[in-house]
Amino acid sequence: MSGSSSGPAADIHISQEHPALQGRTGKGVFVAVIDSGVHADHPHVEGVVGGVAIEEDGARHDDYVDRLGHGTAVTAAIKEKAPEADIYVIKVFGRTLSTSTGVLVQAIDQAIEQGARIVNLSLGTAKPEHELTLWAAVNRARESGTIVVSPKAHEGRAWLPGSLDGAAGVVLDWGCPRDQLRLVRGEGQEAIFVASGYPRPIPGVSPERNLKGVSFAAANATGILAGLLQDRPDIRSVTDIITILD
């Protein structure tokens, strides 16, 4: 038996010059940021629409102030590209950048209940024992029209939930411009989003000394995707994103 192949599709470079993104600021797009909280009055954030903190025991309260800095930097990267997006904060990190799978699942479900169109998860795990639990959460999000953006891999290892079917998995590329998102598709392969790992610059702080890494690749991707979703309620999945870009 023989067959033919058309080969892998060409990469798509998404920036403000792309027709699907021109003039878009993410206005009205509800983005849930699951992280260490946020300093809402930071000049790179300029307010949020609300938030909640979820403790390890499942208790919830409204102290979602960021005491680690990570969530604020992640939110700043998103707002740089989608300055009019509506940010809802879900704090799952307290004193360290770690939490349980149970809390993470609660956070994803909270984002779905709030009506988030995008969930930014600048975090992940390589432990396969969590795959089924996280797959169920991502699947609930997909069925609700909520797109989960998260790192697909880190240091050569697949990460959950970003590597799961239905998630918008992001791969870091230090050479990718910060204002650009690249969509890579190989023959028979799931779409992969590629983004820069550098955060929004801080005056007087060199990129080498600032926070950086795959967390910010996810955040940079979220900001650009929020622009794509503006005034497009029909975009409810990664497949829909690909369709609008083709």
Secondary structure by P-SEA (a helix, b strand, c coil): ccccccccccccccccccccccccccccbbbbbcccccccccccccccccbbbbccccccccccccccaaaaaaaaaaaaccccbbbbbbbcccccccccaaaaaaaaaaaaaacccbbbcccccccccaaaaaaaaaaaaaaacbbbbccccccccccccccccccbbbbbbccccccbbbbbbcccccbbbbbbcccccccccccccccccaaaaaaaaaaaaaaaaccccccccaaaaaaaac
